[in-house]
Amino acid sequence: MITASIVTFHNPPHELSRLLQCVVQSDVATLYLIDNSSDDRLKELSQASDKIVYLHTGKNLGYGRAHNIAIKRAMATGARYHVVLNPDIYWAGNAIGTLEQFMDTHTDCGLVMPKVLYPDGRIQYLCKLLPTPMNLFGRRFVLSRRIQQRIDARFELHFSGYDRVMDVPSLSGCFMFMRTDALRKAGIFDERYFMYAEDLDLCRRIGEVSRTLFCPAATVFHAYEKGSYKDPALLKCHIRSVIQYFNKWGWLFDKKRRIANRKCLEQFK
């Protein structure tokens, strides 16, 4: 059984309707719509299908904490796989079925991410090494575009072509197809992160108990608003989460990061 969850916070109904339609038409058995909005106006969207379970929290719990509500329910009901989705994701075809088959075949995989495209078809470079402080701070604040591009090219594995199955230590939280057995071993989202970096943290922990893979055979689209690039409050939240991440895993001295990144890069030799 596959379950999925979406966390919302005053999201446009038309955006959610597009994703809900994709999920309802897929092999997902239950979709948990966790609404952090101050009102429950989005509840009417749950009437589209019996698959949708609407849960209104009444306050902004944060991304990971809200998804954990659904993940705990999924594990309690015996779901084999759980999918974490951003509200601005959508797809055509059978992306969920393709990833389910992939996970059934790759039994040592705890987390898989599909190929993610912008709406205009350009690829989003969301397969990444475990970051150093320069990767997360430098790429944001370095003034030289040339230096920034050089940092990103290696960090985001541009040279891989994104056209093959890859072991990747850091996969984006916009679409996380996870094996619940791996979540039982690794743990669920760390609720100390309000938003941002919680997916990096979880992917890293899953990577310590199983493989984390990229599967280009499945493709989804992601609007990718980059809210922290536009909203000072979200930027502050992003910086706070990144600091929390490095405080937890290490800033300059992180042996596990070095080993994981070296292992990732060696597959391309």
N, C-alpha and C positions, 0 to 999 in steps of 0.2 A: 504493500500500500504506500502511496505517495501523498504527503500532505505539503502544504505551502503556507507562507504567511507574507502579508504586506503590512507595513506600518505607515499610517497616514497622519498628517497634521495639516488640516485645512487644505488638502490637495484639490485641484480642480476636478470635478466629477467626470468630465469628458476624458481626462487623462486616465483616471482609474477605470472607467468603463471599457476602454480599449484593452487594458491589461486583464481585467476580469473576464472579458470575452475569450481571450487567449487561454486563460487558466481553465475556465468552465469547459471549453472544447477539448481540453487535454486529458491525460490519464490521471490528473490530480484528483484524489478522492474527496479531500476536504481543504478548503482555503480559509484560513483565519485572517480576517480583516481587523487588525488591531488599530483602533482609531484614538489617537492622542489629542484630537481636536477638543476645543472647549465645549462644543455642541455636538449633537449626533445627527446632523443633517445628512451625513454620508450613509446612514443606516439604510436608506431606501435602495442603495445599490445592492444590498444583500438579497433583495427580492428577486434578483435576476436568476438565481439558481439555488437549489437546496444544498449545493456543495458549499455555499458561502456561509461562514459563521462570523457574525459581526460582534465584536467586543469593544465597547466604548470605555476607555479608561478615565476620561474626564479631565485629564491633565497630561502635560507633555513629559512622559516618563523617560524619554530618550530612546534612541534607536535599538540598541542591544537589549535593554531591559524589556521593552515592549515585545520584541521578537521572542524573547525567552518565554513569555506567557504561552505563545503558540507552540514553541519547541517542546516545552514540558507536556503540553496536552498531546502533542504528536507522539512523543515517546510513551506516554501513559496508555495510548490507544493502540500501540503496537505497530506504528508506521515504520516501514523499512527505510524510507528516504524522506527527507524534509528539504524543501526548497525555500530559501530566503530571497525575496524579490523586492527591488526598488519599485516605487509606483510608476516611474517613467520608462519601464521596460515593456516591450511587446515583441511579438514574433509572428511569422507565417510558417505553416508547416507543422511538423511534429517534433519540436525541439525537446519537449519533456520526454517523449517516448524514445528518442535517440539517446538521450543522456541516461535514461533508465537501462537501456540495453548495454550501454557502455559500462555502467557501474556493475551490472550483472556479470559482465565479462571480466572486468578488472576488479576482482574481489578484494584486492589489497588497497583499493582507492577509497579514501574517506570523504573526499571533496573533489568535485569536478566543476569547471567553469566552461561555458561554451564560448565560441567566437562572438565578440560583441562589436557591433557596428554603430556608427552614427546614423541618423535617419537618411542621410544622403549617400550612405554606402561606404564611407571611409571607415577604416578599422580603428578601433580604440585600443591603444596599447596598455592593456590592463594585466598582463603577465609581468610580474616584477620580481626582482631579487628582494631579499630582506633588506630594509633600508638602513643606511647610515644617517647620522644627523645631516650630512651634506645633501643626501638624496631628498630629504623631506624639507629641510630649511633652505639649502642652497639653491635648489631648483626653483624655489618660489621667490627668492629675494635677490638672486644673482642678476645683475643688470645686463651682463653680456649675453645676448641671445645665442651666440655661437657656443659659449661655454655651457649654457643651459642645455642646448641640444646635444652636446657631447655627453653630458651627464645622463640625460634621459635615454639616449640611444642604448647605452649599456644596461642601465637600471631597468628599462622596460623591454629588454631583449629584442630590440628592433631587428637585429641581424638574423633572428630565428626564422623570419618569414611568416610566423603565425599560421603555418600551413601543415603542421604535424602535431601529433600528441606529444606533450612535453610535461616533464615533472617541473613544477613551478612552486617555489616556497611562499609566494605571496600572490593570492588571487583576489580579485575585486569582490566586495560585498554586494554589488548591484544584482548579482545572480549567483547564489551559492547552492549547488545541488549536493546535499550532504547525506552520508550514511548515518543513521541514528546510532548504530553500534559504535561508530567512531566518536560521536558526540558524548556517549556515555563514558568513554575512556578519557577523552580530552577535556570534557566540560563544555558548557554552553557559553554564551557571550558573557564577558566580564562586565558587570554592570557599573563598574567604576568609570567606564567611558560613557559620557553622555551621548556623544555622536562623533564620528570619525575615529579611525584607528582601531575600533572594536573588531572590524572584519580582519584586519591585519593580525591582530592578537589571536583571534580564533583560528584563522588559517594556520598560523605558526604552531599553535598547540595541536591541531589536527595532524599537521605534518610530522609531529613527534611520535604519533601512534599509527600512521598510515601514509599512503601517498596522496599528494594533492596535485591533480592533473588538469591540463588544458585539453579540451576536445573540440577541434575545429569542424567536426562533422555536423555539429549543432550550431545554429546561428540565431542570435537575437539582436534586437535594436534597442538602443539606450539613448534617450534625449540628452542626458548628462549636462545638467544645468550649471555645475560647478558653483554652487551657492556661496562657498566661502571666498570666492574671487569677487563677489559682488556685494556681499553683506558683511559689514564690519563685525557684527555680533557673531556671525557664523565663522568668520576668520578667527576671532578670539577663541571660540569653542574648538576649532580645528587645532590651533596652537596648543591649547591646554591638553587636548587628547594626545598629541604627539609627544609632549613633555611627559605625560603619564606613561606612554608606551616606553620611552627610553629609560625612564626611572625604573620601570619594571624589568626590562630586558637588558639594559646596559647601554651606555652612550658610546664610548670609544672602545671599551673592552667587552666584546660579546663573542665568545668562542663558538657558540652554537650558530650564530649568524654567519660567521666565516666558513664553517663547515658546510652549512646548508647552501650557501651561495656558490662555493667551490664545486659542490656536487651537481648543482644545477648547470653551471657553465661547462662542466666536463662532458655532458651529454652531447654537446655540439662539436666536440673535437673530432 
